[in-house]
Amino acid sequence: MTSAPAIGFEYRPSKGFRWALAIVAILAVLAVLLSGLAWWAKLLLSLIVLVGTRRSVRLMAQSPVSAAGWGAQDSWTVHMTSHEDVPATLASFRVLGVFVLVRLKTAGHGTHSLLLAPDNSDADIRRRLRMRLATLQTGESHARA
């Protein structure tokens, strides 16, 4: 069997996901405010939701990953914003419709979750990733059988 061609893509965090997270946070605060809790509990829970959402959005916006690539021999490389290329391994992945989420583990830079969505990646890249990840998943299920 011939090896699969390399897949490389630039990465930037999804703005659509940030907006969805903000909408969910607003709905959560609204649910807390409409609940029967005491006013101080409402205030405390609302602040916790808003601070947590702000922290999550800030962490997503400051992603240290600027690009990633999956080589023909199942080797991953992550290009950091510091212009450093770091070898990585695929920790896990999920495919949810047009979204592809990959978690890549690096030795010196920790684990990075990359969400590829319609607003931050090319449809062809996501399609190729989905196809190649599906063959990986099929190979794992055959290996377990």
C-alpha positions as CSV (number, residue, x, y, z in Angstrom):
1,M,0.0,0.0,0.0
2,T,1.3,3.4,-0.9
3,S,1.7,5.9,1.9
4,A,-0.7,8.8,2.3
5,P,0.5,12.3,1.1
6,A,1.4,14.8,3.8
7,I,-1.2,17.2,5.0
8,G,-0.2,20.7,6.2
9,F,-2.2,23.6,7.3
10,E,-1.9,27.0,8.9
11,Y,-3.8,27.4,12.2
12,R,-5.5,30.3,13.8
13,P,-8.3,30.0,16.5
14,S,-11.9,29.9,15.3
15,K,-13.7,33.2,15.8
16,G,-17.0,31.4,15.4
17,F,-16.2,29.1,18.3
18,R,-15.4,32.2,20.4
19,W,-18.7,33.8,19.6
20,A,-20.6,30.5,20.4
21,L,-18.8,30.3,23.7
22,A,-19.8,33.9,24.5
23,I,-23.4,33.2,23.6
24,V,-23.5,30.1,25.9
25,A,-21.9,32.2,28.7
26,I,-24.6,34.9,28.3
27,L,-27.3,32.2,28.4
28,A,-25.7,30.7,31.5
29,V,-25.7,34.1,33.3
30,L,-29.3,34.7,32.2
31,A,-30.3,31.3,33.7
32,V,-28.5,32.1,36.9
33,L,-30.2,35.5,37.2
34,L,-33.6,34.0,36.6
35,S,-33.1,31.3,39.2
36,G,-34.4,31.4,42.7
37,L,-31.0,31.8,44.3
38,A,-30.2,34.6,46.7
39,W,-28.9,37.7,45.1
40,W,-25.3,37.2,46.4
41,A,-25.3,33.6,45.0
42,K,-26.5,34.9,41.6
43,L,-23.8,37.5,41.6
44,L,-21.1,35.0,42.6
45,L,-22.1,32.4,40.0
46,S,-22.4,35.1,37.2
47,L,-18.9,36.4,38.0
48,I,-17.5,32.8,37.9
49,V,-19.1,32.2,34.5
50,L,-17.9,35.5,33.1
51,V,-14.3,35.2,34.4
52,G,-14.1,31.6,33.2
53,T,-15.4,32.5,29.7
54,R,-13.0,35.4,29.5
55,R,-10.1,33.2,30.5
56,S,-11.0,30.5,27.9
57,V,-11.4,33.0,25.1
58,R,-8.1,34.6,26.0
59,L,-6.3,31.2,26.0
60,M,-7.8,30.3,22.6
61,A,-6.8,33.6,21.1
62,Q,-3.2,33.2,22.3
63,S,-2.6,29.8,20.8
64,P,1.2,29.2,20.4
65,V,0.5,27.0,17.3
66,S,0.7,28.7,13.9
67,A,0.7,25.6,11.7
68,A,0.7,21.8,11.8
69,G,1.5,19.0,9.4
70,W,0.9,15.3,9.2
71,G,3.6,13.5,7.3
72,A,3.3,10.4,5.2
73,Q,4.7,8.2,8.0
74,D,2.1,9.3,10.6
75,S,4.5,11.8,12.0
76,W,3.1,15.1,13.1
77,T,5.0,18.4,13.3
78,V,3.7,21.6,15.0
79,H,5.0,25.0,14.0
80,M,5.0,27.3,16.9
81,T,4.5,31.1,16.8
82,S,8.2,31.3,18.0
83,H,9.1,29.8,14.6
84,E,10.1,26.5,16.1
85,D,9.1,23.2,14.6
86,V,8.3,20.6,17.2
87,P,7.6,16.9,16.6
88,A,4.2,15.8,18.0
89,T,2.0,12.8,18.4
90,L,-1.7,12.5,17.8
91,A,-3.2,12.2,21.3
92,S,-6.9,12.0,20.2
93,F,-9.3,13.4,17.6
94,R,-13.0,14.0,17.0
95,V,-14.8,14.6,13.8
96,L,-18.2,16.4,14.3
97,G,-19.7,17.1,10.9
98,V,-17.6,19.8,9.2
99,F,-15.5,20.3,12.4
100,V,-12.3,18.4,13.1
101,L,-10.7,18.5,16.5
102,V,-7.2,17.1,17.0
103,R,-5.1,17.0,20.2
104,L,-1.4,16.9,19.6
105,K,1.1,16.1,22.3
106,T,4.6,17.6,22.1
107,A,7.5,16.8,24.4
108,G,8.5,20.3,25.5
109,H,5.4,22.3,24.8
110,G,2.5,20.2,26.2
111,T,-0.7,19.3,24.6
112,H,-2.4,21.5,22.0
113,S,-6.1,21.2,20.9
114,L,-6.7,22.4,17.3
115,L,-10.2,23.0,16.2
116,L,-10.5,23.2,12.4
117,A,-13.8,24.8,11.5
118,P,-15.2,26.5,8.4
119,D,-14.1,29.9,9.5
120,N,-10.4,29.0,10.1
121,S,-9.5,26.3,7.6
122,D,-10.0,25.2,4.1
123,A,-12.8,22.7,3.3
124,D,-10.4,20.5,1.3
125,I,-7.9,20.3,4.2
126,R,-10.7,19.3,6.6
127,R,-12.0,16.7,4.1
128,R,-8.5,15.2,3.6
129,L,-8.0,15.1,7.4
130,R,-11.4,13.4,8.0
131,M,-10.6,10.8,5.3
132,R,-7.1,10.1,6.7
133,L,-8.3,10.0,10.4
134,A,-11.1,7.6,9.3
135,T,-8.5,5.2,8.0
136,L,-6.6,5.5,11.2
137,Q,-9.7,4.7,13.2
138,T,-10.5,1.7,11.0
139,G,-7.0,0.4,11.4
140,E,-7.3,0.7,15.2
141,S,-10.6,-1.2,15.2
142,H,-9.1,-4.0,13.1
143,A,-6.0,-4.2,15.4
144,R,-8.3,-4.6,18.5
145,A,-10.4,-7.4,16.9
